Amino acid sequence: MEIKITFPGGKRVTAEFSGSGETDGMKVETDQPVKYGGDGSAPEPFKIFLASIGTCAGIFILGFCQKNGIPTDNISLVQRHEYESEGPGKSRLSRLVIDIVVPKDFPAKYHDALIRVADQCAVKKAIMSPPEFLINMVVAA
C-alpha cells in the first residue's frame, strides 16, 4: 500500500491511497485552521490522527456488539486528551482517555469485554510499539 501526499492549494494537504484494494483512490483531506493561515475546510492532520485512535477502538466495539446482537444506538465513545507542558509555549500529548458510554440497561456482563475489545485497536498498538521512521529525498526524473 502507498499513500501519496499532495498539496491542492492553500494550507490543504491530501493523502490518496493506492495499492491497497478497497481503499484505492480514497482520499483524506486536511487543512489548517484560519488562525494558522488555512481555510478551516477540513481537520488538521494531528486531529485526524487523534480521531483514528477513537474510531479504531470504535470499530472493535461495533464488531463485538454486532456479533453479540447488542444494539449500538445508544453507545458512544468520548475521547479526551491531556497535555503536559514541556517549557514555554510547548506541550506534548501525555494521556489519551477513551470513555465507552453505554445506556443504563446495557448488560453489565459485557462491560469488561468492551474494554478488552477496544484495547485491541491497531492504531493504539502501533503507538505503543512505534515503527522506525525513515524520510528519504527522491529527485523525480
KOLPA-877420 format. One record per atom (N, C-alpha, C): residue in one letter; residue number from 1; atom name; y, x, z. Coordinates in steps of 0.2 Angstrom, whole numbers, plus 2048, in hexadecimal, padded with zeros to 3 digits. Layout:
N
+---+-----+----+-----+-----+-----+
: r :   k :  a :   v :   u :   w :
+---+-----+----+-----+-----+-----+
: A : NUM : CA :   Y :   X :   Z :
...
+---+-----+----+-----+-----+-----+
! end
This chain:
141
+---+-----+----+-----+-----+-----+
: r :   k :  a :   v :   u :   w :
+---+-----+----+-----+-----+-----+
: M :   1 :  N : 7FA : 804 : 800 :
: M :   1 : CA : 800 : 800 : 800 :
: M :   1 :  C : 806 : 804 : 800 :
: E :   2 :  N : 80B : 802 : 7FC :
: E :   2 : CA : 812 : 806 : 7FC :
: E :   2 :  C : 817 : 800 : 7FE :
: I :   3 :  N : 81C : 803 : 801 :
: I :   3 : CA : 822 : 7FF : 802 :
: I :   3 :  C : 828 : 802 : 7FF :
: K :   4 :  N : 82B : 7FF : 7FA :
: K :   4 : CA : 831 : 803 : 7F6 :
: K :   4 :  C : 837 : 800 : 7F9 :
: I :   5 :  N : 83C : 804 : 7FB :
: I :   5 : CA : 842 : 803 : 7FE :
: I :   5 :  C : 847 : 804 : 7F9 :
: T :   6 :  N : 84B : 7FE : 7F8 :
: T :   6 : CA : 851 : 7FF : 7F4 :
: T :   6 :  C : 857 : 7FC : 7F7 :
: F :   7 :  N : 85D : 7FD : 7F4 :
: F :   7 : CA : 864 : 7FC : 7F6 :
: F :   7 :  C : 867 : 7F7 : 7F2 :
: P :   8 :  N : 867 : 7F1 : 7F3 :
: P :   8 : CA : 86A : 7EC : 7EE :
: P :   8 :  C : 871 : 7EB : 7EE :
: G :   9 :  N : 874 : 7EE : 7F3 :
: G :   9 : CA : 87C : 7EE : 7F3 :
: G :   9 :  C : 87E : 7ED : 7FA :
: G :  10 :  N : 884 : 7EE : 7FC :
: G :  10 : CA : 887 : 7EE : 802 :
: G :  10 :  C : 883 : 7F2 : 807 :
: K :  11 :  N : 881 : 7EF : 80D :
: K :  11 : CA : 87D : 7F2 : 812 :
: K :  11 :  C : 876 : 7F0 : 812 :
: R :  12 :  N : 874 : 7EC : 80C :
: R :  12 : CA : 86E : 7E9 : 80C :
: R :  12 :  C : 869 : 7EF : 80A :
: V :  13 :  N : 863 : 7EE : 80D :
: V :  13 : CA : 85D : 7F2 : 80B :
: V :  13 :  C : 857 : 7EE : 80B :
: T :  14 :  N : 853 : 7EF : 805 :
: T :  14 : CA : 84D : 7EA : 804 :
: T :  14 :  C : 847 : 7EE : 804 :
: A :  15 :  N : 842 : 7EC : 807 :
: A :  15 : CA : 83B : 7EF : 806 :
: A :  15 :  C : 837 : 7EA : 802 :
: E :  16 :  N : 833 : 7ED : 7FD :
: E :  16 : CA : 82F : 7E9 : 7F8 :
: E :  16 :  C : 828 : 7EC : 7F9 :
: F :  17 :  N : 823 : 7E8 : 7FA :
: F :  17 : CA : 81C : 7EA : 7FB :
: F :  17 :  C : 819 : 7EA : 7F4 :
: S :  18 :  N : 814 : 7EF : 7F3 :
: S :  18 : CA : 810 : 7F0 : 7ED :
: S :  18 :  C : 809 : 7F3 : 7EF :
: G :  19 :  N : 804 : 7F2 : 7EB :
: G :  19 : CA : 7FE : 7F5 : 7EC :
: G :  19 :  C : 7FA : 7F2 : 7F2 :
: S :  20 :  N : 7FC : 7EC : 7F5 :
: S :  20 : CA : 7F9 : 7EA : 7FB :
: S :  20 :  C : 7F6 : 7E3 : 7F9 :
: G :  21 :  N : 7F5 : 7E1 : 7F3 :
: G :  21 : CA : 7F2 : 7DA : 7F2 :
: G :  21 :  C : 7F6 : 7D4 : 7F3 :
: E :  22 :  N : 7F5 : 7D1 : 7F8 :
: E :  22 : CA : 7F9 : 7CA : 7F9 :
: E :  22 :  C : 800 : 7CB : 7FA :
: T :  23 :  N : 802 : 7D1 : 7FD :
: T :  23 : CA : 809 : 7D2 : 7FE :
: T :  23 :  C : 80D : 7D5 : 7F8 :
: D :  24 :  N : 80A : 7D7 : 7F3 :
: D :  24 : CA : 80D : 7DA : 7ED :
: D :  24 :  C : 813 : 7D6 : 7EB :
: G :  25 :  N : 819 : 7D9 : 7EA :
: G :  25 : CA : 81F : 7D6 : 7E8 :
: G :  25 :  C : 823 : 7D2 : 7EE :
: M :  26 :  N : 820 : 7D2 : 7F3 :
: M :  26 : CA : 824 : 7CF : 7F9 :
: M :  26 :  C : 829 : 7D4 : 7FB :
: K :  27 :  N : 82E : 7D1 : 7FE :
: K :  27 : CA : 834 : 7D5 : 800 :
: K :  27 :  C : 836 : 7D3 : 807 :
: V :  28 :  N : 839 : 7D8 : 80A :
: V :  28 : CA : 83C : 7D7 : 811 :
: V :  28 :  C : 843 : 7DA : 810 :
: E :  29 :  N : 848 : 7D5 : 811 :
: E :  29 : CA : 84F : 7D7 : 810 :
: E :  29 :  C : 852 : 7D8 : 816 :
: T :  30 :  N : 857 : 7DD : 817 :
: T :  30 : CA : 85A : 7DF : 81D :
: T :  30 :  C : 862 : 7DF : 81B :
: D :  31 :  N : 866 : 7DF : 820 :
: D :  31 : CA : 86D : 7E0 : 81F :
: D :  31 :  C : 870 : 7E2 : 826 :
: Q :  32 :  N : 876 : 7E4 : 826 :
: Q :  32 : CA : 879 : 7E6 : 82C :
: Q :  32 :  C : 87E : 7E0 : 82E :
: P :  33 :  N : 87F : 7E0 : 835 :
: P :  33 : CA : 884 : 7DB : 837 :
: P :  33 :  C : 88B : 7DC : 834 :
: V :  34 :  N : 88F : 7D7 : 833 :
: V :  34 : CA : 896 : 7D8 : 831 :
: V :  34 :  C : 89A : 7DD : 834 :
: K :  35 :  N : 899 : 7DE : 83B :
: K :  35 : CA : 89D : 7E3 : 83F :
: K :  35 :  C : 89B : 7EA : 83D :
: Y :  36 :  N : 895 : 7EB : 83A :
: Y :  36 : CA : 893 : 7F1 : 837 :
: Y :  36 :  C : 893 : 7F2 : 830 :
: G :  37 :  N : 897 : 7EE : 82D :
: G :  37 : CA : 899 : 7EF : 826 :
: G :  37 :  C : 894 : 7EB : 821 :
: G :  38 :  N : 88F : 7E7 : 824 :
: G :  38 : CA : 88B : 7E3 : 820 :
: G :  38 :  C : 88E : 7DC : 81F :
: D :  39 :  N : 889 : 7D8 : 81B :
: D :  39 : CA : 88B : 7D1 : 81A :
: D :  39 :  C : 888 : 7CD : 820 :
: G :  40 :  N : 883 : 7CF : 824 :
: G :  40 : CA : 880 : 7CB : 828 :
: G :  40 :  C : 87B : 7C6 : 825 :
: S :  41 :  N : 879 : 7C8 : 81F :
: S :  41 : CA : 875 : 7C3 : 81B :
: S :  41 :  C : 86D : 7C3 : 81D :
: A :  42 :  N : 86B : 7C8 : 821 :
: A :  42 : CA : 864 : 7C9 : 823 :
: A :  42 :  C : 864 : 7CD : 829 :
: P :  43 :  N : 85F : 7CD : 82D :
: P :  43 : CA : 85E : 7D1 : 833 :
: P :  43 :  C : 85E : 7D8 : 831 :
: E :  44 :  N : 861 : 7DC : 836 :
: E :  44 : CA : 861 : 7E3 : 835 :
: E :  44 :  C : 85A : 7E6 : 836 :
: P :  45 :  N : 858 : 7EC : 834 :
: P :  45 : CA : 851 : 7EE : 834 :
: P :  45 :  C : 84E : 7EE : 83B :
: F :  46 :  N : 852 : 7F1 : 840 :
: F :  46 : CA : 84F : 7F1 : 847 :
: F :  46 :  C : 84D : 7EA : 849 :
: K :  47 :  N : 851 : 7E5 : 848 :
: K :  47 : CA : 84F : 7DE : 84A :
: K :  47 :  C : 849 : 7DC : 846 :
: I :  48 :  N : 848 : 7DE : 840 :
: I :  48 : CA : 842 : 7DC : 83D :
: I :  48 :  C : 83C : 7DF : 840 :
: F :  49 :  N : 83D : 7E6 : 842 :
: F :  49 : CA : 838 : 7E9 : 845 :
: F :  49 :  C : 836 : 7E6 : 84C :
: L :  50 :  N : 83B : 7E4 : 850 :
: L :  50 : CA : 83A : 7E0 : 856 :
: L :  50 :  C : 836 : 7DA : 855 :
: A :  51 :  N : 838 : 7D6 : 850 :
: A :  51 : CA : 835 : 7D0 : 84E :
: A :  51 :  C : 82E : 7D1 : 84C :
: S :  52 :  N : 82C : 7D6 : 849 :
: S :  52 : CA : 825 : 7D8 : 847 :
: S :  52 :  C : 821 : 7D8 : 84D :
: I :  53 :  N : 823 : 7DA : 852 :
: I :  53 : CA : 81F : 7DB : 858 :
: I :  53 :  C : 81D : 7D4 : 85B :
: G :  54 :  N : 822 : 7CF : 85C :
: G :  54 : CA : 821 : 7C9 : 85E :
: G :  54 :  C : 81D : 7C4 : 859 :
: T :  55 :  N : 81E : 7C5 : 853 :
: T :  55 : CA : 81B : 7C1 : 84E :
: T :  55 :  C : 813 : 7C4 : 84D :
: C :  56 :  N : 812 : 7CA : 84E :
: C :  56 : CA : 80B : 7CD : 84E :
: C :  56 :  C : 807 : 7CA : 854 :
: A :  57 :  N : 80A : 7CA : 85A :
: A :  57 : CA : 807 : 7C7 : 860 :
: A :  57 :  C : 806 : 7BF : 85E :
: G :  58 :  N : 80B : 7BC : 85B :
: G :  58 : CA : 80A : 7B5 : 85A :
: G :  58 :  C : 805 : 7B3 : 855 :
: I :  59 :  N : 803 : 7B8 : 850 :
: I :  59 : CA : 7FE : 7B6 : 84B :
: I :  59 :  C : 7F7 : 7B6 : 84F :
: F :  60 :  N : 7F6 : 7BB : 854 :
: F :  60 : CA : 7F0 : 7BB : 858 :
: F :  60 :  C : 7F0 : 7B5 : 85C :
: I :  61 :  N : 7F5 : 7B3 : 85F :
: I :  61 : CA : 7F5 : 7AD : 863 :
: I :  61 :  C : 7F3 : 7A6 : 85F :
: L :  62 :  N : 7F7 : 7A6 : 859 :
: L :  62 : CA : 7F5 : 7A1 : 854 :
: L :  62 :  C : 7EE : 7A0 : 853 :
: G :  63 :  N : 7EB : 7A6 : 851 :
: G :  63 : CA : 7E4 : 7A6 : 84F :
: G :  63 :  C : 7DF : 7A4 : 854 :
: F :  64 :  N : 7E1 : 7A6 : 85B :
: F :  64 : CA : 7DD : 7A4 : 860 :
: F :  64 :  C : 7DD : 79D : 861 :
: C :  65 :  N : 7E3 : 79A : 861 :
: C :  65 : CA : 7E4 : 793 : 862 :
: C :  65 :  C : 7E1 : 78F : 85C :
: Q :  66 :  N : 7E1 : 791 : 856 :
: Q :  66 : CA : 7DE : 78D : 851 :
: Q :  66 :  C : 7D6 : 78E : 852 :
: K :  67 :  N : 7D4 : 793 : 853 :
: K :  67 : CA : 7CC : 794 : 854 :
: K :  67 :  C : 7CA : 790 : 85A :
: N :  68 :  N : 7CE : 78F : 85F :
: N :  68 : CA : 7CC : 78B : 865 :
: N :  68 :  C : 7CE : 783 : 865 :
: G :  69 :  N : 7D1 : 781 : 85F :
: G :  69 : CA : 7D4 : 77A : 85E :
: G :  69 :  C : 7D9 : 779 : 863 :
: I :  70 :  N : 7DE : 77E : 865 :
: I :  70 : CA : 7E3 : 77D : 869 :
: I :  70 :  C : 7EA : 77C : 865 :
: P :  71 :  N : 7ED : 776 : 866 :
: P :  71 : CA : 7F3 : 775 : 862 :
: P :  71 :  C : 7F8 : 77A : 864 :
: T :  72 :  N : 7FC : 77C : 85F :
: T :  72 : CA : 801 : 781 : 860 :
: T :  72 :  C : 809 : 77E : 860 :
: D :  73 :  N : 809 : 778 : 860 :
: D :  73 : CA : 810 : 775 : 85F :
: D :  73 :  C : 814 : 777 : 865 :
: N :  74 :  N : 812 : 777 : 86B :
: N :  74 : CA : 816 : 779 : 870 :
: N :  74 :  C : 815 : 780 : 873 :
: I :  75 :  N : 813 : 784 : 86F :
: I :  75 : CA : 812 : 78B : 872 :
: I :  75 :  C : 817 : 78F : 86E :
: S :  76 :  N : 81A : 794 : 872 :
: S :  76 : CA : 81F : 798 : 86E :
: S :  76 :  C : 81E : 79F : 872 :
: L :  77 :  N : 821 : 7A4 : 86F :
: L :  77 : CA : 822 : 7AB : 872 :
: L :  77 :  C : 829 : 7AC : 873 :
: V :  78 :  N : 82B : 7AF : 878 :
: V :  78 : CA : 832 : 7B1 : 879 :
: V :  78 :  C : 832 : 7B8 : 87B :
: Q :  79 :  N : 835 : 7BC : 876 :
: Q :  79 : CA : 835 : 7C3 : 877 :
: Q :  79 :  C : 83C : 7C6 : 879 :
: R :  80 :  N : 83C : 7CA : 87E :
: R :  80 : CA : 842 : 7CD : 881 :
: R :  80 :  C : 842 : 7D4 : 881 :
: H :  81 :  N : 848 : 7D8 : 880 :
: H :  81 : CA : 848 : 7DF : 880 :
: H :  81 :  C : 84C : 7E2 : 885 :
: E :  82 :  N : 84A : 7E7 : 888 :
: E :  82 : CA : 84E : 7EA : 88E :
: E :  82 :  C : 850 : 7F1 : 88B :
: Y :  83 :  N : 856 : 7F3 : 88C :
: Y :  83 : CA : 858 : 7FA : 88A :
: Y :  83 :  C : 85A : 7FE : 890 :
: E :  84 :  N : 859 : 804 : 88F :
: E :  84 : CA : 85B : 809 : 894 :
: E :  84 :  C : 860 : 80E : 892 :
: S :  85 :  N : 865 : 80F : 896 :
: S :  85 : CA : 86B : 814 : 893 :
: S :  85 :  C : 868 : 81B : 893 :
: E :  86 :  N : 86A : 81E : 88D :
: E :  86 : CA : 869 : 825 : 88C :
: E :  86 :  C : 86F : 829 : 88C :
: G :  87 :  N : 874 : 827 : 88F :
: G :  87 : CA : 87B : 82B : 88F :
: G :  87 :  C : 880 : 826 : 88C :
: P :  88 :  N : 886 : 829 : 88C :
: P :  88 : CA : 88C : 825 : 889 :
: P :  88 :  C : 88A : 822 : 882 :
: G :  89 :  N : 88A : 81B : 882 :
: G :  89 : CA : 88A : 818 : 87B :
: G :  89 :  C : 883 : 818 : 878 :
: K :  90 :  N : 87E : 81B : 87C :
: K :  90 : CA : 877 : 81B : 879 :
: K :  90 :  C : 872 : 818 : 87E :
: S :  91 :  N : 86E : 814 : 87B :
: S :  91 : CA : 868 : 811 : 87F :
: S :  91 :  C : 862 : 811 : 87A :
: R :  92 :  N : 85C : 810 : 87E :
: R :  92 : CA : 856 : 80F : 87A :
: R :  92 :  C : 852 : 809 : 87D :
: L :  93 :  N : 84E : 806 : 879 :
: L :  93 : CA : 84A : 801 : 87A :
: L :  93 :  C : 845 : 803 : 880 :
: S :  94 :  N : 845 : 801 : 886 :
: S :  94 : CA : 841 : 803 : 88B :
: S :  94 :  C : 83B : 7FE : 88D :
: R :  95 :  N : 83C : 7F8 : 88B :
: R :  95 : CA : 837 : 7F3 : 88D :
: R :  95 :  C : 837 : 7ED : 888 :
: L :  96 :  N : 832 : 7EB : 886 :
: L :  96 : CA : 831 : 7E5 : 882 :
: L :  96 :  C : 82D : 7E0 : 885 :
: V :  97 :  N : 82F : 7DA : 887 :
: V :  97 : CA : 82B : 7D5 : 88B :
: V :  97 :  C : 82A : 7CF : 886 :
: I :  98 :  N : 824 : 7CD : 886 :
: I :  98 : CA : 823 : 7C7 : 882 :
: I :  98 :  C : 820 : 7C1 : 887 :
: D :  99 :  N : 823 : 7BC : 887 :
: D :  99 : CA : 821 : 7B6 : 88B :
: D :  99 :  C : 81D : 7B1 : 887 :
: I : 100 :  N : 817 : 7AF : 888 :
: I : 100 : CA : 814 : 7AA : 884 :
: I : 100 :  C : 815 : 7A4 : 888 :
: V : 101 :  N : 819 : 79F : 885 :
: V : 101 : CA : 81B : 799 : 888 :
: V : 101 :  C : 816 : 793 : 886 :
: V : 102 :  N : 812 : 790 : 88B :
: V : 102 : CA : 80E : 78B : 889 :
: V : 102 :  C : 810 : 785 : 88D :
: P : 103 :  N : 80E : 77F : 88A :
: P : 103 : CA : 80F : 779 : 88E :
: P : 103 :  C : 80B : 778 : 894 :
: K : 104 :  N : 80D : 774 : 899 :
: K : 104 : CA : 80A : 773 : 89F :
: K : 104 :  C : 803 : 771 : 89F :
: D : 105 :  N : 801 : 76D : 899 :
: D : 105 : CA : 7FA : 76B : 899 :
: D : 105 :  C : 7F6 : 770 : 895 :
: F : 106 :  N : 7F8 : 776 : 894 :
: F : 106 : CA : 7F4 : 77B : 890 :
: F : 106 :  C : 7EF : 77E : 895 :
: P : 107 :  N : 7E9 : 77E : 893 :
: P : 107 : CA : 7E3 : 780 : 897 :
: P : 107 :  C : 7E4 : 787 : 89A :
: A : 108 :  N : 7E4 : 787 : 8A1 :
: A : 108 : CA : 7E5 : 78D : 8A5 :
: A : 108 :  C : 7DF : 792 : 8A3 :
: K : 109 :  N : 7D9 : 790 : 8A1 :
: K : 109 : CA : 7D4 : 794 : 8A0 :
: K : 109 :  C : 7D5 : 799 : 89A :
: Y : 110 :  N : 7DA : 797 : 896 :
: Y : 110 : CA : 7DC : 79B : 890 :
: Y : 110 :  C : 7E2 : 7A0 : 891 :
: H : 111 :  N : 7E5 : 79F : 897 :
: H : 111 : CA : 7EB : 7A3 : 898 :
: H : 111 :  C : 7EA : 7AB : 897 :
: D : 112 :  N : 7E5 : 7AE : 89A :
: D : 112 : CA : 7E4 : 7B5 : 89A :
: D : 112 :  C : 7E1 : 7B6 : 893 :
: A : 113 :  N : 7DE : 7B2 : 88F :
: A : 113 : CA : 7DB : 7B3 : 889 :
: A : 113 :  C : 7E1 : 7B4 : 884 :
: L : 114 :  N : 7E7 : 7B0 : 885 :
: L : 114 : CA : 7EC : 7B0 : 880 :
: L : 114 :  C : 7F0 : 7B7 : 881 :
: I : 115 :  N : 7F0 : 7B9 : 887 :
: I : 115 : CA : 7F3 : 7C0 : 889 :
: I : 115 :  C : 7EF : 7C5 : 885 :
: R : 116 :  N : 7E9 : 7C5 : 886 :
: R : 116 : CA : 7E4 : 7CA : 883 :
: R : 116 :  C : 7E5 : 7CA : 87B :
: V : 117 :  N : 7E5 : 7C4 : 878 :
: V : 117 : CA : 7E6 : 7C4 : 871 :
: V : 117 :  C : 7EC : 7C6 : 86E :
: A : 118 :  N : 7F2 : 7C4 : 872 :
: A : 118 : CA : 7F8 : 7C7 : 870 :
: A : 118 :  C : 7F9 : 7CE : 871 :
: D : 119 :  N : 7F5 : 7D1 : 875 :
: D : 119 : CA : 7F5 : 7D8 : 876 :
: D : 119 :  C : 7F1 : 7DC : 871 :
: Q : 120 :  N : 7EE : 7D9 : 86C :
: Q : 120 : CA : 7EB : 7DC : 867 :
: Q : 120 :  C : 7EF : 7DD : 861 :
: C : 121 :  N : 7F6 : 7DC : 861 :
: C : 121 : CA : 7FA : 7DC : 85C :
: C : 121 :  C : 7FA : 7E4 : 859 :
: A : 122 :  N : 7F9 : 7E4 : 853 :
: A : 122 : CA : 7F9 : 7EB : 84F :
: A : 122 :  C : 800 : 7EE : 84F :
: V : 123 :  N : 805 : 7EB : 84F :
: V : 123 : CA : 80C : 7EE : 850 :
: V : 123 :  C : 80D : 7F1 : 857 :
: K : 124 :  N : 80B : 7EE : 85C :
: K : 124 : CA : 80B : 7F1 : 863 :
: K : 124 :  C : 807 : 7F7 : 863 :
: K : 125 :  N : 801 : 7F6 : 860 :
: K : 125 : CA : 7FC : 7FC : 860 :
: K : 125 :  C : 7FF : 802 : 85D :
: A : 126 :  N : 802 : 801 : 857 :
: A : 126 : CA : 805 : 806 : 853 :
: A : 126 :  C : 80A : 80A : 857 :
: I : 127 :  N : 80E : 806 : 85B :
: I : 127 : CA : 813 : 809 : 85F :
: I : 127 :  C : 810 : 80D : 865 :
: M : 128 :  N : 80B : 80A : 868 :
: M : 128 : CA : 808 : 80E : 86E :
: M : 128 :  C : 804 : 814 : 86C :
: S : 129 :  N : 802 : 815 : 865 :
: S : 129 : CA : 7FF : 81B : 863 :
: S : 129 :  C : 803 : 81C : 85C :
: P : 130 :  N : 809 : 81F : 85D :
: P : 130 : CA : 80D : 820 : 857 :
: P : 130 :  C : 80A : 824 : 852 :
: P : 131 :  N : 80B : 822 : 84B :
: P : 131 : CA : 809 : 827 : 846 :
: P : 131 :  C : 80E : 82D : 845 :
: E : 132 :  N : 80C : 832 : 841 :
: E : 132 : CA : 810 : 837 : 840 :
: E : 132 :  C : 814 : 835 : 83A :
: F : 133 :  N : 81B : 837 : 83A :
: F : 133 : CA : 820 : 835 : 835 :
: F : 133 :  C : 821 : 83B : 831 :
: L : 134 :  N : 820 : 83A : 82A :
: L : 134 : CA : 822 : 840 : 826 :
: L : 134 :  C : 827 : 83D : 821 :
: I : 135 :  N : 82D : 840 : 820 :
: I : 135 : CA : 832 : 83E : 81B :
: I : 135 :  C : 833 : 844 : 816 :
: N : 136 :  N : 832 : 842 : 810 :
: N : 136 : CA : 832 : 847 : 80A :
: N : 136 :  C : 837 : 845 : 806 :
: M : 137 :  N : 83A : 84B : 802 :
: M : 137 : CA : 83F : 84A : 7FD :
: M : 137 :  C : 83B : 84A : 7F6 :
: V : 138 :  N : 83C : 845 : 7F2 :
: V : 138 : CA : 839 : 845 : 7EB :
: V : 138 :  C : 83E : 844 : 7E6 :
: V : 139 :  N : 83F : 849 : 7E1 :
: V : 139 : CA : 844 : 849 : 7DC :
: V : 139 :  C : 840 : 845 : 7D6 :
: A : 140 :  N : 843 : 840 : 7D4 :
: A : 140 : CA : 840 : 83C : 7CE :
: A : 140 :  C : 841 : 840 : 7C8 :
: A : 141 :  N : 83C : 840 : 7C4 :
: A : 141 : CA : 83C : 843 : 7BD :
: A : 141 :  C : 841 : 840 : 7B8 :
+---+-----+----+-----+-----+-----+
! end
